[in-house]
Amino acid sequence: MPLQTIDTLLRSLKRGDVVPAYYFYGTEDLLKEEAIRSLLDQVLEPGLRDFNLDQRSAAQADPEEVYALCRTPAMMAERRVVILRDVEAWKRKTKARSVALDYLAKPSPDTVLVLVQGAADEKEDKELARLTVTVHCEPLPPERAARWALRRAKQLGVEVEPAAADLLVRTVGVSLGALATEVEKLAAAGDELPISEERVAALVGIRHGETMFDWRNAVFDGDAARAAGMVGDVLEQAGVSGVKLLTLIGATLIGIGATRDAYDRNVRGPRLENAAFQLMLRARPSALAGISYKAEAQRWARWAANWPLDRVRAALRQSVIADTALKNTTVSDERGVLLDLVYGVALPATEMA
């Protein structure tokens, strides 16, 4: 059956289009839960919800229970909803999975079966996808993640300025779970409204221009002194670690290397930016969650001119050294490892000498 995005699913629900079976998978669990709430609101009357909603873990439901859940008729309502979570457990051949697949081949007209796969397993289950409307719940782009944070803040009775939401996304990334935690902190602070960019910076523990992406930009702009000076402050920010910063450096190096390869084939200007952009769309590196791909493509294209492939390879070797050091050191020594990485990457070999 067709693969849908969250947007197309929500539009279909507003039209009243409900199908017998849905399968949700992907890394963004909060989007799954929001979509399921919208589905329940569309299908079930609030007063009869307790009679017509069943939720189970697929890992714990035996074949007889799966059969009974799917075949039980609705009570005093047109339809009922069955939610089976953790269906990735069914990838190991189980009898419960066979029962579910048999049911999906000829589903009951008055039951809506919702299959939910956990975020830890990103791969689509092709058998389930073939028999259901599949909804891929991937991380939102930065602009939409910021709008989501604004909406969540409003639900909590907090007004946040758009620039403040943008800063929040640049700081903690596009993970909705992380954003929800930070928005809840803003709501608990009880500040006067609206909450400004400066107030967010103070509450989250950052200064303007000193996110981990600002630090990364200083490294690849060759501003080793600024990048070195930022290491300690960036490491103290919520959700930031030496490994996370190293992963960001590594992902950027790979992107610059691929962009430089195009540059060496005489691809220039907008064509070079588009090549970098297309690379990001294909790879969707998790380390770059929270920033605009378009702006990042412009940076890769600009940096590529100063990063011949030999320099990229040398910097990747420095990253491997840093990775080994981080795995064999304490948190208090992360700063020293990252300082060595900054000077090893930001400065060309001639300057280091």
C-alpha positions as CSV (number, residue, x, y, z in Angstrom):
1,M,0.0,0.0,0.0
2,P,1.2,3.6,-0.4
3,L,3.8,5.2,1.8
4,Q,2.7,8.4,3.4
5,T,4.3,11.3,5.3
6,I,2.8,12.7,8.5
7,D,1.5,15.6,6.4
8,T,-0.4,13.5,3.9
9,L,-1.8,11.3,6.7
10,L,-3.1,14.3,8.6
11,R,-4.7,15.7,5.5
12,S,-6.4,12.4,4.7
13,L,-7.8,12.2,8.3
14,K,-9.2,15.7,8.0
15,R,-11.1,14.5,4.9
16,G,-12.4,11.5,6.9
17,D,-10.4,9.0,4.9
18,V,-9.6,6.1,7.3
19,V,-8.2,2.8,6.2
20,P,-8.3,-0.6,8.0
21,A,-4.6,-0.7,8.9
22,Y,-1.7,1.7,9.5
23,Y,2.0,1.0,10.0
24,F,4.2,3.6,11.6
25,Y,8.0,3.4,11.5
26,G,10.9,5.8,11.7
27,T,13.1,7.5,14.3
28,E,10.7,10.3,15.5
29,D,8.5,8.7,18.1
30,L,6.7,11.9,19.1
31,L,5.4,12.3,15.6
32,K,4.0,8.8,15.7
33,E,2.2,9.6,18.9
34,E,0.8,12.9,17.6
35,A,-0.5,11.1,14.4
36,I,-2.1,8.3,16.5
37,R,-3.9,10.9,18.7
38,S,-5.3,12.5,15.5
39,L,-6.4,9.1,14.2
40,L,-8.1,8.3,17.5
41,D,-9.9,11.7,17.5
42,Q,-11.2,11.0,14.0
43,V,-12.3,7.4,14.6
44,L,-13.5,7.2,18.2
45,E,-16.2,9.1,20.1
46,P,-14.7,10.3,23.4
47,G,-17.4,8.8,25.5
48,L,-17.0,5.3,23.9
49,R,-13.2,5.4,23.6
50,D,-12.6,3.1,26.6
51,F,-14.8,0.4,25.1
52,N,-13.3,0.5,21.6
53,L,-9.6,1.1,22.1
54,D,-7.1,-1.7,22.9
55,Q,-3.3,-1.2,23.2
56,R,-0.7,-4.0,23.5
57,S,2.9,-4.7,23.0
58,A,3.4,-7.0,20.0
59,A,6.3,-8.6,21.8
60,Q,4.1,-9.8,24.6
61,A,0.8,-10.6,22.7
62,D,0.4,-14.2,21.9
63,P,-1.2,-15.4,18.6
64,E,-4.7,-16.0,20.2
65,E,-4.7,-12.5,21.7
66,V,-3.7,-10.9,18.4
67,Y,-6.5,-12.8,16.6
68,A,-9.1,-11.8,19.3
69,L,-8.1,-8.2,19.3
70,C,-8.4,-7.8,15.6
71,R,-11.6,-9.7,15.3
72,T,-13.6,-8.3,18.2
73,P,-16.4,-6.2,16.9
74,A,-16.9,-2.6,17.9
75,M,-19.2,-1.8,20.8
76,M,-22.0,0.7,20.2
77,A,-19.8,2.4,17.6
78,E,-19.0,2.1,13.9
79,R,-15.3,1.2,14.5
80,R,-12.8,0.3,17.1
81,V,-9.0,0.8,17.2
82,V,-6.3,-1.7,18.1
83,I,-2.7,-0.4,18.6
84,L,0.1,-3.0,18.6
85,R,3.5,-1.4,19.6
86,D,7.0,-2.7,19.3
87,V,6.2,-4.7,16.1
88,E,9.9,-4.9,15.3
89,A,9.9,-7.9,17.7
90,W,7.9,-9.7,14.9
91,K,10.9,-9.5,12.6
92,R,12.0,-12.7,14.2
93,K,9.5,-15.2,12.7
94,T,6.7,-15.6,15.3
95,K,3.3,-17.1,15.2
96,A,1.7,-13.8,16.3
97,R,3.2,-12.2,13.2
98,S,1.7,-14.8,11.0
99,V,-1.7,-14.2,12.6
100,A,-1.4,-10.5,12.0
101,L,-0.3,-11.0,8.3
102,D,-3.3,-13.3,7.7
103,Y,-5.6,-10.7,9.2
104,L,-4.1,-7.9,7.2
105,A,-4.7,-9.8,4.0
106,K,-8.5,-9.6,4.8
107,P,-9.0,-7.0,7.6
108,S,-12.3,-6.5,9.4
109,P,-14.2,-3.4,8.2
110,D,-15.0,-2.2,11.7
111,T,-11.4,-2.4,13.1
112,V,-8.6,0.0,12.6
113,L,-5.3,-1.8,13.3
114,V,-2.3,0.5,14.1
115,L,1.1,-1.1,14.1
116,V,3.9,0.9,15.6
117,Q,7.6,0.2,15.2
118,G,10.1,1.6,17.8
119,A,12.6,4.3,16.9
120,A,15.5,2.0,17.5
121,D,14.7,0.0,14.4
122,E,14.7,2.4,11.4
123,K,14.3,-0.2,8.7
124,E,10.9,-0.6,7.1
125,D,9.2,-4.0,7.5
126,K,8.3,-4.7,3.8
127,E,5.7,-7.3,4.5
128,L,3.8,-5.1,6.9
129,A,4.2,-2.1,4.5
130,R,2.7,-4.1,1.6
131,L,-0.5,-4.7,3.5
132,T,-1.0,-1.4,5.3
133,V,-0.8,2.4,4.7
134,T,2.7,3.0,5.9
135,V,3.7,6.3,7.6
136,H,7.3,7.2,7.7
137,C,8.0,9.3,10.8
138,E,11.4,10.9,10.1
139,P,12.9,14.0,11.9
140,L,11.4,17.3,10.8
141,P,13.6,19.8,9.0
142,P,14.8,22.7,11.2
143,E,12.2,25.2,10.2
144,R,9.3,22.9,10.9
145,A,11.0,21.7,14.2
146,A,11.1,25.3,15.3
147,R,7.4,25.7,14.5
148,W,6.7,22.5,16.4
149,A,8.5,23.9,19.4
150,L,6.4,27.1,19.2
151,R,3.2,25.0,19.1
152,R,4.3,22.9,22.0
153,A,5.1,26.0,24.0
154,K,1.7,27.4,23.3
155,Q,0.1,24.2,24.5
156,L,2.0,24.8,27.8
157,G,0.8,28.3,28.0
158,V,4.2,29.8,27.1
159,E,4.8,32.4,24.3
160,V,8.2,32.0,22.7
161,E,9.6,34.4,20.1
162,P,10.3,32.7,16.7
163,A,14.0,33.7,16.9
164,A,14.2,32.0,20.3
165,A,12.7,28.8,18.9
166,D,15.2,28.9,16.0
167,L,18.0,29.2,18.5
168,L,16.6,26.2,20.5
169,V,16.7,24.0,17.4
170,R,20.2,25.1,16.5
171,T,21.3,24.2,20.0
172,V,19.6,20.9,20.8
173,G,18.8,19.7,17.2
174,V,15.6,18.6,15.7
175,S,14.8,15.7,18.0
176,L,11.3,16.5,19.2
177,G,12.0,14.7,22.5
178,A,14.9,17.0,23.3
179,L,12.9,20.1,22.1
180,A,10.0,19.1,24.3
181,T,12.3,18.8,27.3
182,E,13.7,22.3,26.8
183,V,10.3,23.8,26.1
184,E,9.1,22.3,29.4
185,K,12.0,23.9,31.2
186,L,11.1,27.3,29.7
187,A,7.5,26.8,30.9
188,A,8.7,25.9,34.4
189,A,10.9,29.0,34.6
190,G,7.8,31.2,34.9
191,D,9.4,34.1,33.1
192,E,7.6,37.1,31.7
193,L,6.3,36.6,28.2
194,P,7.2,36.3,25.4
195,I,10.5,34.4,26.0
196,S,13.2,36.0,24.0
197,E,16.3,34.6,22.2
198,E,18.5,36.0,25.0
199,R,16.4,34.3,27.7
200,V,16.5,31.0,25.9
201,A,20.3,31.3,25.6
202,A,20.6,31.9,29.3
203,L,18.2,29.1,30.3
204,V,19.7,26.5,28.0
205,G,23.3,27.6,28.8
206,I,24.6,29.1,25.6
207,R,25.7,32.4,24.4
208,H,24.6,33.9,21.0
209,G,27.0,32.6,18.3
210,E,28.3,29.7,20.4
211,T,26.3,26.7,19.5
212,M,28.1,23.5,18.5
213,F,27.5,24.4,14.8
214,D,29.1,27.8,15.4
215,W,32.1,26.0,16.8
216,R,32.2,23.7,13.8
217,N,32.0,26.6,11.5
218,A,35.0,28.3,13.2
219,V,37.0,25.1,12.7
220,F,36.4,24.8,9.0
221,D,36.7,28.6,8.5
222,G,40.3,28.1,9.8
223,D,39.6,30.3,12.9
224,A,41.4,27.9,15.3
225,A,41.8,30.5,18.0
226,R,38.0,31.2,18.2
227,A,37.2,27.5,17.9
228,A,39.6,26.6,20.7
229,G,38.2,29.3,22.9
230,M,34.7,28.0,22.5
231,V,35.4,24.3,23.3
232,G,34.8,24.6,27.1
233,D,31.6,26.5,26.8
234,V,30.2,24.3,24.0
235,L,30.9,21.1,26.0
236,E,29.0,22.5,29.0
237,Q,25.8,22.8,26.9
238,A,22.9,20.4,27.3
239,G,23.2,17.3,25.2
240,V,26.7,18.1,24.0
241,S,29.6,15.7,24.4
242,G,33.0,15.2,22.9
243,V,31.7,12.3,20.8
244,K,28.8,14.4,19.5
245,L,31.3,17.2,18.5
246,L,33.6,14.7,16.9
247,T,30.8,13.1,14.9
248,L,29.8,16.6,13.6
249,I,33.4,17.2,12.5
250,G,33.5,13.8,10.8
251,A,30.2,14.2,8.9
252,T,31.3,17.6,7.7
253,L,34.7,16.3,6.5
254,I,33.0,13.6,4.5
255,G,30.6,16.1,3.0
256,I,33.4,18.5,2.1
257,G,35.4,15.7,0.6
258,A,32.5,14.7,-1.7
259,T,31.9,18.3,-2.6
260,R,35.6,18.8,-3.3
261,D,35.5,15.8,-5.7
262,A,32.9,17.7,-7.7
263,Y,34.9,20.9,-7.4
264,D,37.9,19.0,-8.9
265,R,35.7,18.1,-11.8
266,N,35.3,21.8,-12.5
267,V,31.8,22.0,-10.9
268,R,31.4,25.6,-9.6
269,G,29.0,28.1,-8.2
270,P,25.3,27.1,-7.9
271,R,26.0,23.7,-9.5
272,L,28.5,22.9,-6.7
273,E,26.0,24.0,-4.1
274,N,23.3,21.8,-5.6
275,A,25.7,18.9,-5.7
276,A,26.3,19.3,-2.0
277,F,22.6,19.7,-1.4
278,Q,21.7,16.5,-3.3
279,L,24.4,14.6,-1.3
280,M,22.8,15.7,1.9
281,L,19.3,14.7,0.7
282,R,20.6,11.2,-0.1
283,A,22.6,10.7,3.1
284,R,20.5,12.7,5.6
285,P,23.4,12.6,8.1
286,S,22.1,12.6,11.7
287,A,24.9,14.8,12.9
288,L,23.5,17.7,10.8
289,A,20.0,17.5,12.3
290,G,18.9,20.9,13.3
291,I,20.4,23.0,10.5
292,S,19.2,24.0,7.1
293,Y,20.5,21.8,4.3
294,K,20.4,24.7,1.9
295,A,22.7,26.8,4.1
296,E,24.9,23.8,4.8
297,A,25.3,23.2,1.1
298,Q,26.5,26.8,0.7
299,R,29.1,26.2,3.4
300,W,30.3,23.0,1.9
301,A,30.7,24.6,-1.4
302,R,32.6,27.5,0.1
303,W,34.9,25.3,2.2
304,A,35.6,22.9,-0.6
305,A,37.8,25.5,-2.4
306,N,40.2,25.5,0.6
307,W,40.0,21.7,1.3
308,P,41.9,19.6,-1.3
309,L,41.3,15.9,-0.8
310,D,44.7,15.4,0.8
311,R,43.8,17.8,3.5
312,V,40.4,16.1,4.0
313,R,42.1,12.8,4.4
314,A,44.7,14.2,6.9
315,A,41.9,15.7,8.9
316,L,40.0,12.4,8.9
317,R,43.1,10.8,10.3
318,Q,43.2,13.4,13.1
319,S,39.5,12.5,13.8
320,V,40.3,8.9,14.1
321,I,43.1,9.8,16.6
322,A,40.6,11.9,18.6
323,D,38.0,9.1,18.5
324,T,40.5,6.7,20.0
325,A,41.4,9.2,22.7
326,L,37.8,10.0,23.6
327,K,37.1,6.3,24.1
328,N,40.0,6.0,26.5
329,T,39.7,9.2,28.6
330,T,37.5,10.7,31.2
331,V,34.9,13.4,30.5
332,S,37.2,16.0,32.2
333,D,39.8,15.3,29.5
334,E,37.5,15.8,26.6
335,R,38.4,19.4,26.3
336,G,42.1,18.5,25.7
337,V,41.3,16.0,23.1
338,L,39.1,18.5,21.2
339,L,41.7,21.2,21.4
340,D,44.1,18.9,19.7
341,L,41.5,18.1,17.1
342,V,40.8,21.8,16.5
343,Y,44.4,22.7,15.8
344,G,44.8,19.5,13.7
345,V,41.8,20.2,11.5
346,A,41.5,24.0,11.4
347,L,45.1,24.7,10.5
348,P,46.7,23.5,7.3
349,A,49.8,21.3,7.7
350,T,52.1,24.2,6.7
351,E,50.8,26.3,9.6
352,M,51.0,23.5,12.1
353,A,54.7,23.0,11.1
